[in-house]
């Protein structure tokens, strides 16, 4: 059984990655924060007594289900109500949230970079980020769980509620699509 400290340490270790993963799905900062917070609360309330080694897989499954619930609520809400935000023009304030400012950071040893290097690096990161967001939902989820969350195939399959073969297929297709898209943009890693 996980102690309160182990649960707290686990939640602290996954909060930023969970936020970014959710933000890729819902594309709304406030909603992503709410989803991550709800997922953490559900884990603590319902599964806090589980062994510490089960927490990562349980949390990923809860996060996935909470995100799906959010999409279901949005679909229902949009069917019933008209979203006045859809009528805003391109000149209206959209509240730009820049993931690069929060997550990109400068690697150690590269504290002094030319402006050209910084701009080039930001452009590459924006290109990669845009292509990840353009992936189909299941491919994006499998890709992020496997390569961002560093889960193995079995853990990813459990978190996504599908077979290991499906995870492998989604990841393969995501990597192929990203590779083609980035190559077309002239981005080589």
FINU-248338 format. One record per residue (C-alpha): residue in three letters; chain; x, y, z. Coordinates in steps of 0.05 Angstrom, whole numbers, plus 32768, in hexadecimal, padded with zeros to 4 digits. Example, Ala and Ser with C-alpha at 12.3 -4.5 7.8 and 13.67 -1.06 7.14 Angstrom:
<kolmars>
{resn ALA&chain A&xx 80F6&yy 7FA6&zz 809C}
{resn SER&chain A&xx 8111&yy 7FEB&zz 808F}
</kolmars>
This chain:
<kolmars>
{resn UNK&chain A&xx 8000&yy 8000&zz 8000}
{resn UNK&chain A&xx 8018&yy 8045&zz 7FEE}
{resn UNK&chain A&xx 8025&yy 8075&zz 8026}
{resn UNK&chain A&xx 800C&yy 80BD&zz 8024}
{resn UNK&chain A&xx 8052&yy 80D4&zz 8014}
{resn UNK&chain A&xx 805A&yy 80A2&zz 7FDB}
{resn UNK&chain A&xx 8017&yy 80B9&zz 7FBE}
{resn UNK&chain A&xx 802A&yy 8102&zz 7FC5}
{resn UNK&chain A&xx 806E&yy 80F6&zz 7FA5}
{resn UNK&chain A&xx 804E&yy 80D0&zz 7F6B}
{resn UNK&chain A&xx 801C&yy 8107&zz 7F5E}
{resn UNK&chain A&xx 8052&yy 813C&zz 7F5F}
{resn UNK&chain A&xx 807B&yy 8114&zz 7F2E}
{resn UNK&chain A&xx 8044&yy 810E&zz 7EFA}
{resn UNK&chain A&xx 8020&yy 8150&zz 7EFE}
{resn UNK&chain A&xx 8043&yy 8176&zz 7EC5}
{resn UNK&chain A&xx 8044&yy 813B&zz 7E95}
{resn UNK&chain A&xx 7FFB&yy 812C&zz 7EA3}
{resn UNK&chain A&xx 7FEA&yy 8175&zz 7E97}
{resn UNK&chain A&xx 800E&yy 8178&zz 7E55}
{resn UNK&chain A&xx 7FF1&yy 8136&zz 7E3D}
{resn UNK&chain A&xx 7FAB&yy 814D&zz 7E4F}
{resn UNK&chain A&xx 7FB7&yy 8191&zz 7E2F}
{resn UNK&chain A&xx 7FC9&yy 816E&zz 7DEE}
{resn UNK&chain A&xx 7F85&yy 814C&zz 7DF0}
{resn UNK&chain A&xx 7F56&yy 8183&zz 7E07}
{resn UNK&chain A&xx 7F7C&yy 81C0&zz 7DEE}
{resn UNK&chain A&xx 7F64&yy 81EA&zz 7E27}
{resn UNK&chain A&xx 7F91&yy 81FC&zz 7E62}
{resn UNK&chain A&xx 7F5B&yy 8204&zz 7E97}
{resn UNK&chain A&xx 7F38&yy 81C3&zz 7E83}
{resn UNK&chain A&xx 7F79&yy 819D&zz 7E82}
{resn UNK&chain A&xx 7F89&yy 81B6&zz 7EC9}
{resn UNK&chain A&xx 7F44&yy 81A1&zz 7EE1}
{resn UNK&chain A&xx 7F4A&yy 815D&zz 7EC1}
{resn UNK&chain A&xx 7F8E&yy 8150&zz 7EE0}
{resn UNK&chain A&xx 7F77&yy 8168&zz 7F24}
{resn UNK&chain A&xx 7F38&yy 813D&zz 7F21}
{resn UNK&chain A&xx 7F62&yy 8101&zz 7F0D}
{resn UNK&chain A&xx 7F91&yy 810B&zz 7F47}
{resn UNK&chain A&xx 7F57&yy 8112&zz 7F78}
{resn UNK&chain A&xx 7F37&yy 80D1&zz 7F5E}
{resn UNK&chain A&xx 7F79&yy 80AC&zz 7F65}
{resn UNK&chain A&xx 7F83&yy 80C4&zz 7FAC}
{resn UNK&chain A&xx 7F3B&yy 80B7&zz 7FC1}
{resn UNK&chain A&xx 7F2F&yy 8074&zz 7FA0}
{resn UNK&chain A&xx 7F73&yy 8054&zz 7F97}
{resn UNK&chain A&xx 7FA0&yy 8075&zz 7FCB}
{resn UNK&chain A&xx 7FA4&yy 8033&zz 7FF1}
{resn UNK&chain A&xx 7FC1&yy 800D&zz 7FB6}
{resn UNK&chain A&xx 800B&yy 7FFA&zz 7FB1}
{resn UNK&chain A&xx 8038&yy 8032&zz 7F98}
{resn UNK&chain A&xx 804D&yy 800A&zz 7F5A}
{resn UNK&chain A&xx 8004&yy 8009&zz 7F42}
{resn UNK&chain A&xx 7FFB&yy 8054&zz 7F46}
{resn UNK&chain A&xx 8018&yy 8068&zz 7F02}
{resn UNK&chain A&xx 7FEB&yy 8038&zz 7EDB}
{resn UNK&chain A&xx 7FAD&yy 8049&zz 7F04}
{resn UNK&chain A&xx 7FBA&yy 8094&zz 7EFC}
{resn UNK&chain A&xx 7FC2&yy 808F&zz 7EB1}
{resn UNK&chain A&xx 7F81&yy 8068&zz 7EAB}
{resn UNK&chain A&xx 7F5C&yy 809A&zz 7ED7}
{resn UNK&chain A&xx 7F79&yy 80D4&zz 7EB0}
{resn UNK&chain A&xx 7F63&yy 80B5&zz 7E6E}
{resn UNK&chain A&xx 7F1D&yy 80A8&zz 7E88}
{resn UNK&chain A&xx 7F16&yy 80ED&zz 7EA6}
{resn UNK&chain A&xx 7F2C&yy 810C&zz 7E63}
{resn UNK&chain A&xx 7EF9&yy 80E1&zz 7E3E}
{resn UNK&chain A&xx 7EC3&yy 80F7&zz 7E70}
{resn UNK&chain A&xx 7ED6&yy 813F&zz 7E62}
{resn UNK&chain A&xx 7ECD&yy 8134&zz 7E17}
{resn UNK&chain A&xx 7E89&yy 8114&zz 7E23}
{resn UNK&chain A&xx 7E72&yy 814F&zz 7E4E}
{resn UNK&chain A&xx 7E8B&yy 8180&zz 7E18}
{resn UNK&chain A&xx 7E65&yy 815A&zz 7DE2}
{resn UNK&chain A&xx 7E25&yy 815C&zz 7E0B}
{resn UNK&chain A&xx 7E2F&yy 81A5&zz 7E1F}
{resn UNK&chain A&xx 7E3C&yy 81B9&zz 7DD6}
{resn UNK&chain A&xx 7DFE&yy 8194&zz 7DBF}
{resn UNK&chain A&xx 7DD3&yy 81BB&zz 7DF0}
{resn UNK&chain A&xx 7DF3&yy 81FF&zz 7DF4}
{resn UNK&chain A&xx 7E11&yy 822D&zz 7DC0}
{resn UNK&chain A&xx 7E58&yy 823F&zz 7DD1}
{resn UNK&chain A&xx 7E5E&yy 828A&zz 7DC8}
{resn UNK&chain A&xx 7EA9&yy 8283&zz 7DC6}
{resn UNK&chain A&xx 7EA2&yy 8264&zz 7D81}
{resn UNK&chain A&xx 7E8C&yy 82A8&zz 7D66}
{resn UNK&chain A&xx 7ECB&yy 82CE&zz 7D7C}
{resn UNK&chain A&xx 7EF4&yy 82E8&zz 7D44}
{resn UNK&chain A&xx 7F3E&yy 82DC&zz 7D3A}
{resn UNK&chain A&xx 7F4E&yy 8321&zz 7D57}
{resn UNK&chain A&xx 7F2C&yy 8311&zz 7D9A}
{resn UNK&chain A&xx 7F57&yy 8300&zz 7DD5}
{resn UNK&chain A&xx 7F65&yy 82B6&zz 7DD6}
{resn UNK&chain A&xx 7F93&yy 82B5&zz 7E12}
{resn UNK&chain A&xx 7FD0&yy 8296&zz 7DF2}
{resn UNK&chain A&xx 7FEE&yy 825F&zz 7E1D}
{resn UNK&chain A&xx 8035&yy 824D&zz 7E07}
{resn UNK&chain A&xx 804A&yy 8207&zz 7E1B}
{resn UNK&chain A&xx 8091&yy 8216&zz 7E07}
{resn UNK&chain A&xx 809A&yy 824C&zz 7E3C}
{resn UNK&chain A&xx 8085&yy 821B&zz 7E72}
{resn UNK&chain A&xx 80A3&yy 81D9&zz 7E5C}
{resn UNK&chain A&xx 80DC&yy 81E6&zz 7E2A}
{resn UNK&chain A&xx 8111&yy 81FF&zz 7E5A}
{resn UNK&chain A&xx 815A&yy 8206&zz 7E46}
{resn UNK&chain A&xx 8186&yy 81C8&zz 7E4E}
{resn UNK&chain A&xx 81BF&yy 81CD&zz 7E7F}
{resn UNK&chain A&xx 8200&yy 81E3&zz 7E60}
{resn UNK&chain A&xx 81DB&yy 820D&zz 7E2C}
{resn UNK&chain A&xx 81CB&yy 8249&zz 7E57}
{resn UNK&chain A&xx 81E7&yy 8279&zz 7E22}
{resn UNK&chain A&xx 81C6&yy 8271&zz 7DDF}
{resn UNK&chain A&xx 81C0&yy 829F&zz 7DA4}
{resn UNK&chain A&xx 817D&yy 82BC&zz 7D94}
{resn UNK&chain A&xx 817E&yy 8295&zz 7D53}
{resn UNK&chain A&xx 8188&yy 8253&zz 7D78}
{resn UNK&chain A&xx 8150&yy 8262&zz 7DA8}
{resn UNK&chain A&xx 8120&yy 8274&zz 7D70}
{resn UNK&chain A&xx 8133&yy 8236&zz 7D48}
{resn UNK&chain A&xx 8129&yy 820A&zz 7D85}
{resn UNK&chain A&xx 80E5&yy 8228&zz 7D93}
{resn UNK&chain A&xx 80D0&yy 821E&zz 7D4B}
{resn UNK&chain A&xx 80E5&yy 81D5&zz 7D4D}
{resn UNK&chain A&xx 80C0&yy 81C9&zz 7D8E}
{resn UNK&chain A&xx 8082&yy 81EC&zz 7D74}
{resn UNK&chain A&xx 8084&yy 81C2&zz 7D35}
{resn UNK&chain A&xx 808A&yy 8182&zz 7D5C}
{resn UNK&chain A&xx 8052&yy 8197&zz 7D8C}
{resn UNK&chain A&xx 8024&yy 81A9&zz 7D52}
{resn UNK&chain A&xx 802F&yy 8166&zz 7D31}
{resn UNK&chain A&xx 8021&yy 8141&zz 7D72}
{resn UNK&chain A&xx 7FE0&yy 8167&zz 7D7A}
{resn UNK&chain A&xx 7FCD&yy 8156&zz 7D32}
{resn UNK&chain A&xx 7FD1&yy 810B&zz 7D3F}
{resn UNK&chain A&xx 7F8F&yy 80E5&zz 7D46}
{resn UNK&chain A&xx 7F7A&yy 80E0&zz 7D8F}
{resn UNK&chain A&xx 7F8B&yy 8096&zz 7D9B}
{resn UNK&chain A&xx 7FCE&yy 809C&zz 7D78}
{resn UNK&chain A&xx 7FDE&yy 80DB&zz 7DA0}
{resn UNK&chain A&xx 7FCA&yy 80B9&zz 7DE1}
{resn UNK&chain A&xx 7FF3&yy 807A&zz 7DD3}
{resn UNK&chain A&xx 802F&yy 80A4&zz 7DBD}
{resn UNK&chain A&xx 802D&yy 80D0&zz 7DFB}
{resn UNK&chain A&xx 8025&yy 8096&zz 7E2B}
{resn UNK&chain A&xx 805D&yy 806E&zz 7E0C}
{resn UNK&chain A&xx 8090&yy 80A4&zz 7DFE}
{resn UNK&chain A&xx 807C&yy 80DE&zz 7E2B}
{resn UNK&chain A&xx 8066&yy 80B6&zz 7E68}
{resn UNK&chain A&xx 8099&yy 807F&zz 7E58}
{resn UNK&chain A&xx 8067&yy 8047&zz 7E64}
{resn UNK&chain A&xx 8072&yy 8002&zz 7E47}
{resn UNK&chain A&xx 8042&yy 7FE3&zz 7E15}
{resn UNK&chain A&xx 801B&yy 7FBC&zz 7E4A}
{resn UNK&chain A&xx 8012&yy 7FF8&zz 7E77}
{resn UNK&chain A&xx 7FFC&yy 8023&zz 7E3C}
{resn UNK&chain A&xx 7FCA&yy 7FEF&zz 7E26}
{resn UNK&chain A&xx 7FAE&yy 7FEC&zz 7E6D}
{resn UNK&chain A&xx 7FA9&yy 8038&zz 7E72}
{resn UNK&chain A&xx 7F88&yy 803E&zz 7E2D}
{resn UNK&chain A&xx 7F5A&yy 8002&zz 7E37}
{resn UNK&chain A&xx 7F70&yy 7FDF&zz 7DF8}
{resn UNK&chain A&xx 7F9D&yy 7FA5&zz 7DE2}
{resn UNK&chain A&xx 7FE9&yy 7FA9&zz 7DDF}
{resn UNK&chain A&xx 7FE5&yy 7F9F&zz 7D94}
{resn UNK&chain A&xx 7FB9&yy 7FDD&zz 7D8E}
{resn UNK&chain A&xx 7FEC&yy 8005&zz 7DB6}
{resn UNK&chain A&xx 8024&yy 7FEE&zz 7D88}
{resn UNK&chain A&xx 7FFB&yy 7FFF&zz 7D4B}
{resn UNK&chain A&xx 7FE8&yy 8045&zz 7D65}
{resn UNK&chain A&xx 8030&yy 8054&zz 7D79}
{resn UNK&chain A&xx 804C&yy 803C&zz 7D36}
{resn UNK&chain A&xx 801A&yy 8066&zz 7D0F}
{resn UNK&chain A&xx 8028&yy 80A3&zz 7D3C}
{resn UNK&chain A&xx 8073&yy 809D&zz 7D33}
{resn UNK&chain A&xx 806C&yy 8094&zz 7CE8}
{resn UNK&chain A&xx 803D&yy 80D0&zz 7CE2}
{resn UNK&chain A&xx 806A&yy 80FC&zz 7D0D}
{resn UNK&chain A&xx 80A8&yy 80E7&zz 7CE7}
{resn UNK&chain A&xx 8088&yy 80F8&zz 7CA3}
{resn UNK&chain A&xx 806C&yy 813A&zz 7CBB}
{resn UNK&chain A&xx 80AC&yy 8151&zz 7CDD}
{resn UNK&chain A&xx 80D6&yy 813B&zz 7CA2}
{resn UNK&chain A&xx 80A9&yy 8163&zz 7C74}
{resn UNK&chain A&xx 80B5&yy 81A0&zz 7CA0}
{resn UNK&chain A&xx 8100&yy 8195&zz 7C9D}
{resn UNK&chain A&xx 8105&yy 8182&zz 7CE7}
{resn UNK&chain A&xx 8137&yy 814B&zz 7CF5}
{resn UNK&chain A&xx 8144&yy 812F&zz 7D3A}
</kolmars>
